[in-house]
Amino acid sequence: AFSSDRKLMATGLGNGTIWLWRVPDMTLLSRFTFNQNWVSVAELAFSPDNQSLAAASDSGNAVRIWNLLSASMLSASTAVAARADYDRSSQAEMETALIAH
């Protein structure tokens, strides 16, 4: 996922690790990880102000939100999108959760 100003990029891995990069020089800024119950990162979304990042699991039943300035977790939920066939509508749910924080 890219931030709205295209200055940041977040990438998710199959092991639950998320890397935050500065674009265009691809400098690694931060690394976030989930607990051992996390399977794989399926979706990433930046908040409209680019100060938070949300990630959803591939099973669609877990979402984490981080403050990018402090690199601290703001929210952890396991009841956001309880469906195994994770789809693009989760992107709107993640953005709604980001706006609420």
N, C-alpha and C positions, 0 to 999 in steps of 0.2 A: 504494500500500500504506500501511496505517496501522500504527503501532507498537501493541504490546499495551495500552499505557496511553492510547492515542489522543491523545498529546501531539505526535507527529510524523507527518508524511505525506511519502512519497517519490513523485515523479512522474517518469516516463521519457518521453523524446521519440524521434522517429524518427531523429534524428541522433546518437543515442548519449549524449545529455546526461541527467543525472539531477539533479533538484532536491530538496533536503531542506527542508521547511517546518515551522515551528512552528504548531501548531493551538491555539487557534481564530483567532488574529490574522493567520495566513497570512504571517508574516515569513519571508523566505528566509534560511536558516541556512547552507547550503552548496550547492555545485554540483560534481558529479563528471562526468568525461568518460572515454570509452574511447579507445583508439588508432584510427587511421584504418580499420582492418579491421572495426570494429564497424558493424553494419548498423542495428539498431534495438533498443530496449529492449522486451522482451516480458513479463518477470516481475520483480517486486521483492518482497523479503521481509526483514523485520526479525528479528534474533536474539531469542530469548526475553527477554533482559535489555535489549533495545532499544539496545545499544551498537554493534551491527554491522548493516550493510545488504548484502544480496546482490542482484545483478542478473544476469539471463540474457538472452542474445541471442534475437532472433526466429527464428534458424535452429536454436536449441537446442544449439549447440556451444561456447558460451563463457559463463563465469560469472566475475564479479568480486565481491570482498568488501571492504568498507571498514570501518575503525574510525571510528565517528561522532564520538568525542571528539577524536581527533587529525586526522581527515579524511585519514588515510593508507590506502593500499591494503594489505590484509592478504594477499590471494590473487588470483591470476589463473589461470584454467584454461581450456583449449580442448578438454578431453576429458570433460566432465561428462555432457552429454546429446546425444550425436551422432545426432540424428534431425531431419529437416527438418520433420516434423509435430509441432512442439512442443505439448505438452499439459499439463494440470494436474498430472500426476505429477511434473513438474519442480519444483513448489513444495515437495514433500516432500524432493526431492534437495537443494534450496537450503537448506532448514531443517536438514537433516542436516549439510551443509557448514558452516553457521554454528555449530552446536553443537560441531563438531570444533575450531573456532578459539576 
